[in-house]
């Protein structure tokens, strides 16, 4: 049933929504949708940054452990 909705059907739905809710309500609703999208994108970027920082910390810890292992090996070779 919804597969046959074309441009005239979408325009009719838009007119009905406009009549039911009014221009002011739809305008404020679109503003809220825009804020939600912005907040969602910000959350995605923060999540990616957090993952990157966690990966950087893990790499730094591995480098420190490798240096410590090399120090132990050098000490062992001296003894």
N, CA, C and O atoms as a Tripos MOL2 file, in Angstrom:
@<TRIPOS>MOLECULE
protein
  316   315    79     0     0
PROTEIN
NO_CHARGES

@<TRIPOS>ATOM
      1 N           0.8160   -1.1830    0.0000 N.3       1 UNK1
      2 CA          0.0000    0.0000    0.0000 C.3       1 UNK1
      3 C           0.8710    1.2620    0.0000 C.2       1 UNK1
      4 O           0.5960    2.2000   -0.7480 O.2       1 UNK1
      5 N           1.9190    1.2900    0.8330 N.am      2 UNK2
      6 CA          2.7820    2.4610    0.8870 C.3       2 UNK2
      7 C           3.7580    2.5180   -0.2810 C.2       2 UNK2
      8 O           4.4310    3.5310   -0.4720 O.2       2 UNK2
      9 N           3.8430    1.4600   -1.0550 N.am      3 UNK3
     10 CA          4.7470    1.4550   -2.1980 C.3       3 UNK3
     11 C           4.2630    2.3670   -3.3130 C.2       3 UNK3
     12 O           5.0610    2.7700   -4.1600 O.2       3 UNK3
     13 N           2.9870    2.7030   -3.3370 N.am      4 UNK4
     14 CA          2.4120    3.4840   -4.4250 C.3       4 UNK4
     15 C           2.2750    4.9670   -4.1020 C.2       4 UNK4
     16 O           1.6370    5.6990   -4.8580 O.2       4 UNK4
     17 N           2.8620    5.4300   -2.9890 N.am      5 UNK5
     18 CA          2.7770    6.8540   -2.6560 C.3       5 UNK5
     19 C           3.7710    7.5930   -3.5390 C.2       5 UNK5
     20 O           4.9710    7.3190   -3.5140 O.2       5 UNK5
     21 N           3.2610    8.5170   -4.3050 N.am      6 UNK6
     22 CA          4.1110    9.3150   -5.1780 C.3       6 UNK6
     23 C           4.2000   10.7410   -4.6720 C.2       6 UNK6
     24 O           3.8730   11.0260   -3.5190 O.2       6 UNK6
     25 N           4.6380   11.6200   -5.5300 N.am      7 UNK7
     26 CA          4.7600   13.0270   -5.1760 C.3       7 UNK7
     27 C           3.4110   13.6490   -4.8000 C.2       7 UNK7
     28 O           3.3470   14.3870   -3.8180 O.2       7 UNK7
     29 N           2.3400   13.3810   -5.5380 N.am      8 UNK8
     30 CA          1.0450   13.9570   -5.1240 C.3       8 UNK8
     31 C           0.6010   13.4720   -3.7420 C.2       8 UNK8
     32 O           0.0320   14.2420   -2.9690 O.2       8 UNK8
     33 N           0.8550   12.2150   -3.4320 N.am      9 UNK9
     34 CA          0.4890   11.6890   -2.1170 C.3       9 UNK9
     35 C           1.2840   12.3420   -1.0060 C.2       9 UNK9
     36 O           0.7400   12.6620    0.0510 O.2       9 UNK9
     37 N           2.5840   12.5420   -1.2450 N.am     10 UNK10
     38 CA          3.4190   13.2020   -0.2440 C.3      10 UNK10
     39 C           2.9980   14.6580   -0.0400 C.2      10 UNK10
     40 O           2.9910   15.1560    1.0860 O.2      10 UNK10
     41 N           2.6500   15.3280   -1.1230 N.am     11 UNK11
     42 CA          2.1720   16.7110   -0.9990 C.3      11 UNK11
     43 C           0.8660   16.7810   -0.2190 C.2      11 UNK11
     44 O           0.6750   17.6900    0.5890 O.2      11 UNK11
     45 N          -0.0240   15.8390   -0.4510 N.am     12 UNK12
     46 CA         -1.2850   15.7970    0.2820 C.3      12 UNK12
     47 C          -1.0360   15.5720    1.7710 C.2      12 UNK12
     48 O          -1.6610   16.2200    2.6110 O.2      12 UNK12
     49 N          -0.1340   14.6650    2.0950 N.am     13 UNK13
     50 CA          0.2090   14.4110    3.5000 C.3      13 UNK13
     51 C           0.8010   15.6680    4.1260 C.2      13 UNK13
     52 O           0.4570   16.0110    5.2570 O.2      13 UNK13
     53 N           1.6870   16.3610    3.4080 N.am     14 UNK14
     54 CA          2.2950   17.5870    3.9250 C.3      14 UNK14
     55 C           1.2430   18.6570    4.1930 C.2      14 UNK14
     56 O           1.3170   19.3530    5.2060 O.2      14 UNK14
     57 N           0.2680   18.7970    3.3040 N.am     15 UNK15
     58 CA         -0.7960   19.7900    3.4920 C.3      15 UNK15
     59 C          -1.6500   19.4330    4.7030 C.2      15 UNK15
     60 O          -2.0030   20.3140    5.4860 O.2      15 UNK15
     61 N          -1.9850   18.1690    4.8680 N.am     16 UNK16
     62 CA         -2.7930   17.7380    6.0160 C.3      16 UNK16
     63 C          -2.0440   18.0010    7.3170 C.2      16 UNK16
     64 O          -2.6320   18.4930    8.2810 O.2      16 UNK16
     65 N          -0.7590   17.6810    7.3540 N.am     17 UNK17
     66 CA          0.0450   17.9240    8.5620 C.3      17 UNK17
     67 C           0.1100   19.4190    8.8480 C.2      17 UNK17
     68 O          -0.0060   19.8360   10.0010 O.2      17 UNK17
     69 N           0.2930   20.2200    7.8190 N.am     18 UNK18
     70 CA          0.3510   21.6700    7.9930 C.3      18 UNK18
     71 C          -0.9620   22.2170    8.5410 C.2      18 UNK18
     72 O          -0.9550   23.0930    9.4060 O.2      18 UNK18
     73 N          -2.0770   21.7140    8.0500 N.am     19 UNK19
     74 CA         -3.3900   22.1680    8.5240 C.3      19 UNK19
     75 C          -3.6150   21.7320    9.9680 C.2      19 UNK19
     76 O          -4.1340   22.5050   10.7740 O.2      19 UNK19
     77 N          -3.2320   20.5050   10.2990 N.am     20 UNK20
     78 CA         -3.4700   19.9880   11.6480 C.3      20 UNK20
     79 C          -2.6060   20.6780   12.6960 C.2      20 UNK20
     80 O          -3.1030   21.0340   13.7650 O.2      20 UNK20
     81 N          -1.3390   20.8710   12.4130 N.am     21 UNK21
     82 CA         -0.4160   21.3720   13.4280 C.3      21 UNK21
     83 C          -0.1280   22.8640   13.3140 C.2      21 UNK21
     84 O           0.2070   23.4970   14.3150 O.2      21 UNK21
     85 N          -0.2440   23.4230   12.1610 N.am     22 UNK22
     86 CA          0.0500   24.8410   11.9850 C.3      22 UNK22
     87 C           1.5220   25.0720   11.7040 C.2      22 UNK22
     88 O           2.3750   24.2450   12.0250 O.2      22 UNK22
     89 N           1.7980   26.2190   11.0970 N.am     23 UNK23
     90 CA          3.1590   26.5270   10.6820 C.3      23 UNK23
     91 C           4.1050   26.6890   11.8690 C.2      23 UNK23
     92 O           5.2500   26.2410   11.8110 O.2      23 UNK23
     93 N           3.6420   27.3230   12.9380 N.am     24 UNK24
     94 CA          4.4970   27.5640   14.1050 C.3      24 UNK24
     95 C           4.9350   26.2810   14.7810 C.2      24 UNK24
     96 O           6.1010   26.1290   15.1460 O.2      24 UNK24
     97 N           4.0030   25.3610   14.9470 N.am     25 UNK25
     98 CA          4.3240   24.0960   15.6110 C.3      25 UNK25
     99 C           5.3010   23.2780   14.7650 C.2      25 UNK25
    100 O           6.2370   22.6830   15.2990 O.2      25 UNK25
    101 N           5.0870   23.2460   13.4570 N.am     26 UNK26
    102 CA          5.9810   22.4910   12.5760 C.3      26 UNK26
    103 C           7.3680   23.1260   12.5710 C.2      26 UNK26
    104 O           8.3740   22.4150   12.5540 O.2      26 UNK26
    105 N           7.4310   24.4530   12.5850 N.am     27 UNK27
    106 CA          8.7130   25.1550   12.6120 C.3      27 UNK27
    107 C           9.4970   24.8080   13.8740 C.2      27 UNK27
    108 O          10.6920   24.5200   13.8080 O.2      27 UNK27
    109 N           8.8260   24.8360   15.0200 N.am     28 UNK28
    110 CA          9.5100   24.4970   16.2710 C.3      28 UNK28
    111 C           9.8990   23.0260   16.2990 C.2      28 UNK28
    112 O          10.9470   22.6680   16.8370 O.2      28 UNK28
    113 N           9.0670   22.1780   15.7260 N.am     29 UNK29
    114 CA          9.3770   20.7490   15.6620 C.3      29 UNK29
    115 C          10.6170   20.5000   14.8090 C.2      29 UNK29
    116 O          11.4690   19.6900   15.1770 O.2      29 UNK29
    117 N          10.7240   21.1850   13.6780 N.am     30 UNK30
    118 CA         11.8990   21.0360   12.8130 C.3      30 UNK30
    119 C          13.1540   21.5550   13.5150 C.2      30 UNK30
    120 O          14.2410   21.0050   13.3370 O.2      30 UNK30
    121 N          13.0030   22.6130   14.3100 N.am     31 UNK31
    122 CA         14.1330   23.1140   15.0940 C.3      31 UNK31
    123 C          14.6140   22.0720   16.0880 C.2      31 UNK31
    124 O          15.8180   21.8830   16.2600 O.2      31 UNK31
    125 N          13.6790   21.3970   16.7420 N.am     32 UNK32
    126 CA         14.0360   20.3460   17.6900 C.3      32 UNK32
    127 C          14.7000   19.1630   16.9860 C.2      32 UNK32
    128 O          15.6400   18.5690   17.5150 O.2      32 UNK32
    129 N          14.2120   18.8260   15.8020 N.am     33 UNK33
    130 CA         14.8290   17.7410   15.0270 C.3      33 UNK33
    131 C          16.2630   18.1190   14.6700 C.2      33 UNK33
    132 O          17.1640   17.2860   14.7630 O.2      33 UNK33
    133 N          16.4810   19.3640   14.2640 N.am     34 UNK34
    134 CA         17.8270   19.8370   13.9400 C.3      34 UNK34
    135 C          18.7550   19.7670   15.1390 C.2      34 UNK34
    136 O          19.9070   19.3530   15.0090 O.2      34 UNK34
    137 N          18.2650   20.1680   16.3100 N.am     35 UNK35
    138 CA         19.0690   20.0860   17.5330 C.3      35 UNK35
    139 C          19.4000   18.6370   17.8680 C.2      35 UNK35
    140 O          20.5090   18.3300   18.3050 O.2      35 UNK35
    141 N          18.4350   17.7520   17.6600 N.am     36 UNK36
    142 CA         18.6690   16.3330   17.9220 C.3      36 UNK36
    143 C          19.7280   15.7550   17.0050 C.2      36 UNK36
    144 O          20.5810   14.9840   17.4450 O.2      36 UNK36
    145 N          19.6810   16.1190   15.7440 N.am     37 UNK37
    146 CA         20.6820   15.6330   14.7910 C.3      37 UNK37
    147 C          22.0630   16.1610   15.1620 C.2      37 UNK37
    148 O          23.0440   15.4200   15.1130 O.2      37 UNK37
    149 N          22.1450   17.4320   15.5310 N.am     38 UNK38
    150 CA         23.4190   18.0220   15.9400 C.3      38 UNK38
    151 C          23.9680   17.3160   17.1740 C.2      38 UNK38
    152 O          25.1590   17.0110   17.2410 O.2      38 UNK38
    153 N          23.1090   17.0600   18.1410 N.am     39 UNK39
    154 CA         23.5230   16.3650   19.3570 C.3      39 UNK39
    155 C          23.9910   14.9510   19.0440 C.2      39 UNK39
    156 O          24.9720   14.4790   19.6190 O.2      39 UNK39
    157 N          23.3050   14.2790   18.1460 N.am     40 UNK40
    158 CA         23.6800   12.9220   17.7550 C.3      40 UNK40
    159 C          25.0590   12.9150   17.1040 C.2      40 UNK40
    160 O          25.8940   12.0720   17.4330 O.2      40 UNK40
    161 N          25.3030   13.8430   16.1890 N.am     41 UNK41
    162 CA         26.6050   13.9220   15.5240 C.3      41 UNK41
    163 C          27.7090   14.2260   16.5280 C.2      41 UNK41
    164 O          28.8040   13.6690   16.4380 O.2      41 UNK41
    165 N          27.4230   15.1120   17.4890 N.am     42 UNK42
    166 CA         28.4060   15.4500   18.5180 C.3      42 UNK42
    167 C          28.7400   14.2160   19.3550 C.2      42 UNK42
    168 O          29.9020   13.9780   19.6820 O.2      42 UNK42
    169 N          27.7220   13.4390   19.6980 N.am     43 UNK43
    170 CA         27.9470   12.2100   20.4590 C.3      43 UNK43
    171 C          28.7720   11.1990   19.6840 C.2      43 UNK43
    172 O          29.6360   10.5360   20.2570 O.2      43 UNK43
    173 N          28.5180   11.0750   18.3950 N.am     44 UNK44
    174 CA         29.2970   10.1630   17.5500 C.3      44 UNK44
    175 C          30.7560   10.5940   17.5310 C.2      44 UNK44
    176 O          31.6500    9.7620   17.6890 O.2      44 UNK44
    177 N          31.0070   11.8890   17.3390 N.am     45 UNK45
    178 CA         32.3810   12.3960   17.2950 C.3      45 UNK45
    179 C          33.0910   12.1920   18.6250 C.2      45 UNK45
    180 O          34.2680   11.8340   18.6470 O.2      45 UNK45
    181 N          32.3910   12.4140   19.7360 N.am     46 UNK46
    182 CA         32.9920   12.2020   21.0530 C.3      46 UNK46
    183 C          33.3270   10.7340   21.2650 C.2      46 UNK46
    184 O          34.3690   10.4080   21.8340 O.2      46 UNK46
    185 N          32.4500    9.8490   20.8100 N.am     47 UNK47
    186 CA         32.7130    8.4150   20.9350 C.3      47 UNK47
    187 C          33.9240    7.9970   20.1300 C.2      47 UNK47
    188 O          34.7520    7.2220   20.6090 O.2      47 UNK47
    189 N          34.0380    8.5030   18.9080 N.am     48 UNK48
    190 CA         35.1980    8.1790   18.0760 C.3      48 UNK48
    191 C          36.4790    8.7090   18.7080 C.2      48 UNK48
    192 O          37.5120    8.0400   18.6840 O.2      48 UNK48
    193 N          36.4080    9.9230   19.2760 N.am     49 UNK49
    194 CA         37.5820   10.5100   19.9200 C.3      49 UNK49
    195 C          37.9850    9.6980   21.1550 C.2      49 UNK49
    196 O          39.1730    9.4950   21.4070 O.2      49 UNK49
    197 N          37.0050    9.2420   21.9120 N.am     50 UNK50
    198 CA         37.2830    8.4370   23.1010 C.3      50 UNK50
    199 C          37.9570    7.1190   22.7170 C.2      50 UNK50
    200 O          38.8970    6.6810   23.3810 O.2      50 UNK50
    201 N          37.4780    6.4990   21.6540 N.am     51 UNK51
    202 CA         38.0850    5.2500   21.1870 C.3      51 UNK51
    203 C          39.5160    5.5030   20.7310 C.2      51 UNK51
    204 O          40.4120    4.7120   21.0260 O.2      51 UNK51
    205 N          39.7360    6.6060   20.0090 N.am     52 UNK52
    206 CA         41.0830    6.9350   19.5360 C.3      52 UNK52
    207 C          42.0200    7.1740   20.7120 C.2      52 UNK52
    208 O          43.1570    6.7030   20.7080 O.2      52 UNK52
    209 N          41.5410    7.9140   21.7310 N.am     53 UNK53
    210 CA         42.3690    8.1770   22.9040 C.3      53 UNK53
    211 C          42.6900    6.8890   23.6500 C.2      53 UNK53
    212 O          43.8120    6.7160   24.1270 O.2      53 UNK53
    213 N          41.7300    5.9900   23.7570 N.am     54 UNK54
    214 CA         41.9720    4.7180   24.4350 C.3      54 UNK54
    215 C          43.0040    3.9020   23.6730 C.2      54 UNK54
    216 O          43.8470    3.2460   24.2850 O.2      54 UNK54
    217 N          42.9480    3.9340   22.3520 N.am     55 UNK55
    218 CA         43.9190    3.2130   21.5330 C.3      55 UNK55
    219 C          45.3010    3.8180   21.7040 C.2      55 UNK55
    220 O          46.2880    3.0880   21.8000 O.2      55 UNK55
    221 N          45.3850    5.1550   21.7430 N.am     56 UNK56
    222 CA         46.6720    5.8200   21.9320 C.3      56 UNK56
    223 C          47.2780    5.4600   23.2810 C.2      56 UNK56
    224 O          48.4850    5.2380   23.3790 O.2      56 UNK56
    225 N          46.4490    5.4010   24.3270 N.am     57 UNK57
    226 CA         46.9310    5.0410   25.6560 C.3      57 UNK57
    227 C          47.4460    3.6060   25.6510 C.2      57 UNK57
    228 O          48.4970    3.3240   26.2260 O.2      57 UNK57
    229 N          46.7140    2.6960   25.0080 N.am     58 UNK58
    230 CA         47.1450    1.3030   24.9360 C.3      58 UNK58
    231 C          48.4780    1.1830   24.2170 C.2      58 UNK58
    232 O          49.3390    0.4120   24.6410 O.2      58 UNK58
    233 N          48.6650    1.9330   23.1360 N.am     59 UNK59
    234 CA         49.9280    1.8900   22.4060 C.3      59 UNK59
    235 C          51.0580    2.4320   23.2670 C.2      59 UNK59
    236 O          52.1660    1.8970   23.2360 O.2      59 UNK59
    237 N          50.7970    3.4870   24.0370 N.am     60 UNK60
    238 CA         51.8120    4.0540   24.9200 C.3      60 UNK60
    239 C          52.1820    3.0550   26.0120 C.2      60 UNK60
    240 O          53.3580    2.9150   26.3490 O.2      60 UNK60
    241 N          51.1890    2.3610   26.5680 N.am     61 UNK61
    242 CA         51.4700    1.3560   27.5930 C.3      61 UNK61
    243 C          52.2960    0.2110   27.0220 C.2      61 UNK61
    244 O          53.2090   -0.2860   27.6820 O.2      61 UNK61
    245 N          51.9840   -0.2070   25.8110 N.am     62 UNK62
    246 CA         52.7540   -1.2730   25.1750 C.3      62 UNK62
    247 C          54.1960   -0.8390   24.9410 C.2      62 UNK62
    248 O          55.1220   -1.6280   25.1280 O.2      62 UNK62
    249 N          54.3870    0.4090   24.5340 N.am     63 UNK63
    250 CA         55.7410    0.9160   24.3200 C.3      63 UNK63
    251 C          56.5090    0.9460   25.6360 C.2      63 UNK63
    252 O          57.6860    0.5890   25.6750 O.2      63 UNK63
    253 N          55.8460    1.3720   26.7210 N.am     64 UNK64
    254 CA         56.4930    1.3890   28.0350 C.3      64 UNK64
    255 C          56.8640   -0.0170   28.4780 C.2      64 UNK64
    256 O          57.9480   -0.2340   29.0180 O.2      64 UNK64
    257 N          55.9720   -0.9690   28.2530 N.am     65 UNK65
    258 CA         56.2530   -2.3530   28.6310 C.3      65 UNK65
    259 C          57.3890   -2.9260   27.7960 C.2      65 UNK65
    260 O          58.2040   -3.6960   28.3040 O.2      65 UNK65
    261 N          57.4490   -2.5600   26.5270 N.am     66 UNK66
    262 CA         58.5400   -3.0340   25.6750 C.3      66 UNK66
    263 C          59.8640   -2.4620   26.1580 C.2      66 UNK66
    264 O          60.8730   -3.1680   26.1810 O.2      66 UNK66
    265 N          59.8710   -1.1810   26.5480 N.am     67 UNK67
    266 CA         61.0870   -0.5710   27.0810 C.3      67 UNK67
    267 C          61.5020   -1.2490   28.3790 C.2      67 UNK67
    268 O          62.6890   -1.4930   28.5960 O.2      67 UNK67
    269 N          60.5480   -1.5520   29.2360 N.am     68 UNK68
    270 CA         60.8480   -2.2290   30.4970 C.3      68 UNK68
    271 C          61.4060   -3.6190   30.2280 C.2      68 UNK68
    272 O          62.3340   -4.0600   30.9060 O.2      68 UNK68
    273 N          60.8490   -4.3050   29.2480 N.am     69 UNK69
    274 CA         61.3560   -5.6300   28.8840 C.3      69 UNK69
    275 C          62.7730   -5.5540   28.3560 C.2      69 UNK69
    276 O          63.5920   -6.4240   28.6550 O.2      69 UNK69
    277 N          63.0760   -4.5270   27.5760 N.am     70 UNK70
    278 CA         64.4320   -4.3520   27.0520 C.3      70 UNK70
    279 C          65.3940   -4.0560   28.1920 C.2      70 UNK70
    280 O          66.5220   -4.5480   28.1860 O.2      70 UNK70
    281 N          64.9690   -3.2560   29.1740 N.am     71 UNK71
    282 CA         65.8150   -2.9580   30.3290 C.3      71 UNK71
    283 C          66.1090   -4.2210   31.1240 C.2      71 UNK71
    284 O          67.2380   -4.4220   31.5720 O.2      71 UNK71
    285 N          65.1120   -5.0700   31.3040 N.am     72 UNK72
    286 CA         65.3070   -6.3310   32.0320 C.3      72 UNK72
    287 C          66.2880   -7.2140   31.2740 C.2      72 UNK72
    288 O          67.1550   -7.8430   31.8800 O.2      72 UNK72
    289 N          66.1560   -7.2650   29.9680 N.am     73 UNK73
    290 CA         67.0540   -8.0920   29.1630 C.3      73 UNK73
    291 C          68.4790   -7.5580   29.2530 C.2      73 UNK73
    292 O          69.4180   -8.3450   29.3750 O.2      73 UNK73
    293 N          68.6630   -6.2320   29.1960 N.am     74 UNK74
    294 CA         70.0010   -5.6460   29.3070 C.3      74 UNK74
    295 C          70.6070   -5.9350   30.6690 C.2      74 UNK74
    296 O          71.7970   -6.2350   30.7630 O.2      74 UNK74
    297 N          69.8120   -5.8510   31.7220 N.am     75 UNK75
    298 CA         70.2950   -6.1510   33.0730 C.3      75 UNK75
    299 C          70.6790   -7.6170   33.1800 C.2      75 UNK75
    300 O          71.6980   -7.9530   33.7840 O.2      75 UNK75
    301 N          69.8750   -8.4820   32.6020 N.am     76 UNK76
    302 CA         70.1540   -9.9170   32.6280 C.3      76 UNK76
    303 C          71.4430  -10.2130   31.8700 C.2      76 UNK76
    304 O          72.2400  -11.0390   32.3150 O.2      76 UNK76
    305 N          71.6610   -9.5580   30.7390 N.am     77 UNK77
    306 CA         72.8750   -9.7770   29.9580 C.3      77 UNK77
    307 C          74.1150   -9.3060   30.7120 C.2      77 UNK77
    308 O          75.1810   -9.9020   30.5600 O.2      77 UNK77
    309 N          74.0050   -8.2720   31.5070 N.am     78 UNK78
    310 CA         75.1360   -7.7570   32.2810 C.3      78 UNK78
    311 C          75.5230   -8.7170   33.3970 C.2      78 UNK78
    312 O          76.6950   -8.8400   33.7520 O.2      78 UNK78
    313 N          74.5180   -9.3920   33.9400 N.am     79 UNK79
    314 CA         74.7800  -10.2870   35.0760 C.3      79 UNK79
    315 C          75.3200  -11.5450   34.5300 C.2      79 UNK79
    316 O          75.6230  -12.4670   35.2870 O.2      79 UNK79
@<TRIPOS>BOND
     1     1     2 1
     2     2     3 1
     3     3     4 2
     4     3     5 am
     5     5     6 1
     6     6     7 1
     7     7     8 2
     8     7     9 am
     9     9    10 1
    10    10    11 1
    11    11    12 2
    12    11    13 am
    13    13    14 1
    14    14    15 1
    15    15    16 2
    16    15    17 am
    17    17    18 1
    18    18    19 1
    19    19    20 2
    20    19    21 am
    21    21    22 1
    22    22    23 1
    23    23    24 2
    24    23    25 am
    25    25    26 1
    26    26    27 1
    27    27    28 2
    28    27    29 am
    29    29    30 1
    30    30    31 1
    31    31    32 2
    32    31    33 am
    33    33    34 1
    34    34    35 1
    35    35    36 2
    36    35    37 am
    37    37    38 1
    38    38    39 1
    39    39    40 2
    40    39    41 am
    41    41    42 1
    42    42    43 1
    43    43    44 2
    44    43    45 am
    45    45    46 1
    46    46    47 1
    47    47    48 2
    48    47    49 am
    49    49    50 1
    50    50    51 1
    51    51    52 2
    52    51    53 am
    53    53    54 1
    54    54    55 1
    55    55    56 2
    56    55    57 am
    57    57    58 1
    58    58    59 1
    59    59    60 2
    60    59    61 am
    61    61    62 1
    62    62    63 1
    63    63    64 2
    64    63    65 am
    65    65    66 1
    66    66    67 1
    67    67    68 2
    68    67    69 am
    69    69    70 1
    70    70    71 1
    71    71    72 2
    72    71    73 am
    73    73    74 1
    74    74    75 1
    75    75    76 2
    76    75    77 am
    77    77    78 1
    78    78    79 1
    79    79    80 2
    80    79    81 am
    81    81    82 1
    82    82    83 1
    83    83    84 2
    84    83    85 am
    85    85    86 1
    86    86    87 1
    87    87    88 2
    88    87    89 am
    89    89    90 1
    90    90    91 1
    91    91    92 2
    92    91    93 am
    93    93    94 1
    94    94    95 1
    95    95    96 2
    96    95    97 am
    97    97    98 1
    98    98    99 1
    99    99   100 2
   100    99   101 am
   101   101   102 1
   102   102   103 1
   103   103   104 2
   104   103   105 am
   105   105   106 1
   106   106   107 1
   107   107   108 2
   108   107   109 am
   109   109   110 1
   110   110   111 1
   111   111   112 2
   112   111   113 am
   113   113   114 1
   114   114   115 1
   115   115   116 2
   116   115   117 am
   117   117   118 1
   118   118   119 1
   119   119   120 2
   120   119   121 am
   121   121   122 1
   122   122   123 1
   123   123   124 2
   124   123   125 am
   125   125   126 1
   126   126   127 1
   127   127   128 2
   128   127   129 am
   129   129   130 1
   130   130   131 1
   131   131   132 2
   132   131   133 am
   133   133   134 1
   134   134   135 1
   135   135   136 2
   136   135   137 am
   137   137   138 1
   138   138   139 1
   139   139   140 2
   140   139   141 am
   141   141   142 1
   142   142   143 1
   143   143   144 2
   144   143   145 am
   145   145   146 1
   146   146   147 1
   147   147   148 2
   148   147   149 am
   149   149   150 1
   150   150   151 1
   151   151   152 2
   152   151   153 am
   153   153   154 1
   154   154   155 1
   155   155   156 2
   156   155   157 am
   157   157   158 1
   158   158   159 1
   159   159   160 2
   160   159   161 am
   161   161   162 1
   162   162   163 1
   163   163   164 2
   164   163   165 am
   165   165   166 1
   166   166   167 1
   167   167   168 2
   168   167   169 am
   169   169   170 1
   170   170   171 1
   171   171   172 2
   172   171   173 am
   173   173   174 1
   174   174   175 1
   175   175   176 2
   176   175   177 am
   177   177   178 1
   178   178   179 1
   179   179   180 2
   180   179   181 am
   181   181   182 1
   182   182   183 1
   183   183   184 2
   184   183   185 am
   185   185   186 1
   186   186   187 1
   187   187   188 2
   188   187   189 am
   189   189   190 1
   190   190   191 1
   191   191   192 2
   192   191   193 am
   193   193   194 1
   194   194   195 1
   195   195   196 2
   196   195   197 am
   197   197   198 1
   198   198   199 1
   199   199   200 2
   200   199   201 am
   201   201   202 1
   202   202   203 1
   203   203   204 2
   204   203   205 am
   205   205   206 1
   206   206   207 1
   207   207   208 2
   208   207   209 am
   209   209   210 1
   210   210   211 1
   211   211   212 2
   212   211   213 am
   213   213   214 1
   214   214   215 1
   215   215   216 2
   216   215   217 am
   217   217   218 1
   218   218   219 1
   219   219   220 2
   220   219   221 am
   221   221   222 1
   222   222   223 1
   223   223   224 2
   224   223   225 am
   225   225   226 1
   226   226   227 1
   227   227   228 2
   228   227   229 am
   229   229   230 1
   230   230   231 1
   231   231   232 2
   232   231   233 am
   233   233   234 1
   234   234   235 1
   235   235   236 2
   236   235   237 am
   237   237   238 1
   238   238   239 1
   239   239   240 2
   240   239   241 am
   241   241   242 1
   242   242   243 1
   243   243   244 2
   244   243   245 am
   245   245   246 1
   246   246   247 1
   247   247   248 2
   248   247   249 am
   249   249   250 1
   250   250   251 1
   251   251   252 2
   252   251   253 am
   253   253   254 1
   254   254   255 1
   255   255   256 2
   256   255   257 am
   257   257   258 1
   258   258   259 1
   259   259   260 2
   260   259   261 am
   261   261   262 1
   262   262   263 1
   263   263   264 2
   264   263   265 am
   265   265   266 1
   266   266   267 1
   267   267   268 2
   268   267   269 am
   269   269   270 1
   270   270   271 1
   271   271   272 2
   272   271   273 am
   273   273   274 1
   274   274   275 1
   275   275   276 2
   276   275   277 am
   277   277   278 1
   278   278   279 1
   279   279   280 2
   280   279   281 am
   281   281   282 1
   282   282   283 1
   283   283   284 2
   284   283   285 am
   285   285   286 1
   286   286   287 1
   287   287   288 2
   288   287   289 am
   289   289   290 1
   290   290   291 1
   291   291   292 2
   292   291   293 am
   293   293   294 1
   294   294   295 1
   295   295   296 2
   296   295   297 am
   297   297   298 1
   298   298   299 1
   299   299   300 2
   300   299   301 am
   301   301   302 1
   302   302   303 1
   303   303   304 2
   304   303   305 am
   305   305   306 1
   306   306   307 1
   307   307   308 2
   308   307   309 am
   309   309   310 1
   310   310   311 1
   311   311   312 2
   312   311   313 am
   313   313   314 1
   314   314   315 1
   315   315   316 2
@<TRIPOS>SUBSTRUCTURE
     1 UNK1         2 RESIDUE 1 A UNK
     2 UNK2         6 RESIDUE 1 A UNK
     3 UNK3        10 RESIDUE 1 A UNK
     4 UNK4        14 RESIDUE 1 A UNK
     5 UNK5        18 RESIDUE 1 A UNK
     6 UNK6        22 RESIDUE 1 A UNK
     7 UNK7        26 RESIDUE 1 A UNK
     8 UNK8        30 RESIDUE 1 A UNK
     9 UNK9        34 RESIDUE 1 A UNK
    10 UNK10       38 RESIDUE 1 A UNK
    11 UNK11       42 RESIDUE 1 A UNK
    12 UNK12       46 RESIDUE 1 A UNK
    13 UNK13       50 RESIDUE 1 A UNK
    14 UNK14       54 RESIDUE 1 A UNK
    15 UNK15       58 RESIDUE 1 A UNK
    16 UNK16       62 RESIDUE 1 A UNK
    17 UNK17       66 RESIDUE 1 A UNK
    18 UNK18       70 RESIDUE 1 A UNK
    19 UNK19       74 RESIDUE 1 A UNK
    20 UNK20       78 RESIDUE 1 A UNK
    21 UNK21       82 RESIDUE 1 A UNK
    22 UNK22       86 RESIDUE 1 A UNK
    23 UNK23       90 RESIDUE 1 A UNK
    24 UNK24       94 RESIDUE 1 A UNK
    25 UNK25       98 RESIDUE 1 A UNK
    26 UNK26      102 RESIDUE 1 A UNK
    27 UNK27      106 RESIDUE 1 A UNK
    28 UNK28      110 RESIDUE 1 A UNK
    29 UNK29      114 RESIDUE 1 A UNK
    30 UNK30      118 RESIDUE 1 A UNK
    31 UNK31      122 RESIDUE 1 A UNK
    32 UNK32      126 RESIDUE 1 A UNK
    33 UNK33      130 RESIDUE 1 A UNK
    34 UNK34      134 RESIDUE 1 A UNK
    35 UNK35      138 RESIDUE 1 A UNK
    36 UNK36      142 RESIDUE 1 A UNK
    37 UNK37      146 RESIDUE 1 A UNK
    38 UNK38      150 RESIDUE 1 A UNK
    39 UNK39      154 RESIDUE 1 A UNK
    40 UNK40      158 RESIDUE 1 A UNK
    41 UNK41      162 RESIDUE 1 A UNK
    42 UNK42      166 RESIDUE 1 A UNK
    43 UNK43      170 RESIDUE 1 A UNK
    44 UNK44      174 RESIDUE 1 A UNK
    45 UNK45      178 RESIDUE 1 A UNK
    46 UNK46      182 RESIDUE 1 A UNK
    47 UNK47      186 RESIDUE 1 A UNK
    48 UNK48      190 RESIDUE 1 A UNK
    49 UNK49      194 RESIDUE 1 A UNK
    50 UNK50      198 RESIDUE 1 A UNK
    51 UNK51      202 RESIDUE 1 A UNK
    52 UNK52      206 RESIDUE 1 A UNK
    53 UNK53      210 RESIDUE 1 A UNK
    54 UNK54      214 RESIDUE 1 A UNK
    55 UNK55      218 RESIDUE 1 A UNK
    56 UNK56      222 RESIDUE 1 A UNK
    57 UNK57      226 RESIDUE 1 A UNK
    58 UNK58      230 RESIDUE 1 A UNK
    59 UNK59      234 RESIDUE 1 A UNK
    60 UNK60      238 RESIDUE 1 A UNK
    61 UNK61      242 RESIDUE 1 A UNK
    62 UNK62      246 RESIDUE 1 A UNK
    63 UNK63      250 RESIDUE 1 A UNK
    64 UNK64      254 RESIDUE 1 A UNK
    65 UNK65      258 RESIDUE 1 A UNK
    66 UNK66      262 RESIDUE 1 A UNK
    67 UNK67      266 RESIDUE 1 A UNK
    68 UNK68      270 RESIDUE 1 A UNK
    69 UNK69      274 RESIDUE 1 A UNK
    70 UNK70      278 RESIDUE 1 A UNK
    71 UNK71      282 RESIDUE 1 A UNK
    72 UNK72      286 RESIDUE 1 A UNK
    73 UNK73      290 RESIDUE 1 A UNK
    74 UNK74      294 RESIDUE 1 A UNK
    75 UNK75      298 RESIDUE 1 A UNK
    76 UNK76      302 RESIDUE 1 A UNK
    77 UNK77      306 RESIDUE 1 A UNK
    78 UNK78      310 RESIDUE 1 A UNK
    79 UNK79      314 RESIDUE 1 A UNK
